[in-house]
Amino acid sequence: MKVFKHFNVLFMAQAAMIAAIYVVVTLLVAPFAYGEVQIRLSEALTILPVFTPAAIPGVFLGCLISNILGGCILPDIILGSLATLIGAVFTWKLRNKSKYLAPLPPIIANALIVPFVLKYGYMVPLPIPFMMLTVGIGEIISCGVLGLVLHTALSRYKGLLFKKTA
């Protein structure tokens, strides 16, 4: 029973730290993190489920809080956060595959979901396929490029940073 308590505390601490980092990074670069052309640098953290399942609620809650604090409308708060959650879950499912596959789920989820929120929630007059492209490019920069840089940097320290409980 003691092991489970340790695991739960470690899990919650990791999730909370990841959420906090996500929020801080998003709000620091707020002008670039929202809108039809967005580069949300904090989305690089969606690579973290490769290292710990605690990153799944961590990035979800970080995105949710960022969307609330960023003044987003309710559909964006819900659907944008769900896109990040979906991306994190599927990144975790790909954790034992190639590191180059890990960034794909958040890129795809956000490129497919966020443009509809922009079009029908914010009434952005741009075509959905164009916004899929712009959101997708932002996600490629954040998740694909920066996420893989983060993966490379953390890989050598994963045993120290993301300890497993047994």
C-alpha positions, -999 to 999 in steps of 0.1 A, spaced: 0 0 0 29 23 7 41 19 -29 8 31 -42 8 62 -20 43 71 -33 32 65 -68 2 87 -65 21 115 -49 49 113 -75 23 111 -103 4 141 -91 36 161 -85 49 154 -120 15 162 -135 12 195 -115 48 205 -125 41 198 -162 8 217 -160 25 247 -143 53 248 -169 28 246 -197 8 276 -183 39 297 -177 54 291 -212 20 297 -229 14 330 -210 49 342 -216 45 340 -253 7 347 -253 5 368 -284 18 338 -304 0 311 -285 -36 320 -296 -54 327 -328 -56 314 -364 -18 315 -368 -4 302 -335 28 288 -323 22 276 -288 57 267 -276 42 249 -246 29 222 -269 64 209 -271 56 194 -237 32 170 -254 63 148 -260 65 141 -223 40 112 -222 69 93 -238 86 95 -205 58 95 -179 20 89 -180 17 119 -156 23 141 -186 -11 132 -199 -31 150 -172 -3 175 -169 -4 189 -205 -42 186 -205 -46 207 -173 -19 231 -185 -37 237 -217 -71 240 -199 -57 266 -175 -39 284 -202 -71 287 -223 -90 299 -193 -64 325 -183 -59 335 -219 -95 346 -222 -106 319 -246 -143 312 -253 -159 281 -237 -157 259 -269 -120 267 -272 -114 260 -236 -131 226 -239 -122 215 -275 -87 230 -276 -78 213 -243 -94 180 -255 -72 182 -287 -41 184 -265 -54 155 -243 -60 133 -274 -26 141 -286 -10 133 -253 -28 100 -249 -18 88 -284 18 100 -278 18 78 -247 5 49 -268 34 55 -293 61 57 -265 78 25 -275 79 33 -312 101 57 -330 106 91 -313 97 107 -346 62 93 -344 56 107 -309 49 143 -320 24 133 -346 -8 128 -325 -8 164 -310 0 178 -344 -29 159 -361 -54 164 -332 -49 202 -330 -48 206 -368 -81 188 -371 -100 203 -341 -88 239 -335 -97 253 -370 -133 244 -364 -132 262 -331 -117 292 -348 -142 292 -376 -174 286 -357 -165 298 -322 -145 329 -331 -161 334 -365 -126 337 -382 -135 343 -419 -107 321 -432 -113 287 -448 -110 257 -425 -84 239 -447 -62 271 -446 -65 272 -408 -57 235 -406 -25 244 -425 -16 273 -403 -24 255 -370 -7 224 -383 25 244 -391 25 259 -357 21 225 -341 49 211 -363 72 238 -350 61 233 -314 56 195 -312 77 183 -341 108 205 -339 108 218 -303 93 186 -289 120 164 -305 147 188 -292 131 184 -257 130 146 -262 167 145 -271 176 167 -241 156 147 -216 164 112 -229 198 111 -212 182 121 -179 149 101 -180 159 77 -152 167 107 -130 138 129 -139 110 104 -144 116 77 -118 94 47 -118 79 33 -86 80 -5 -82 
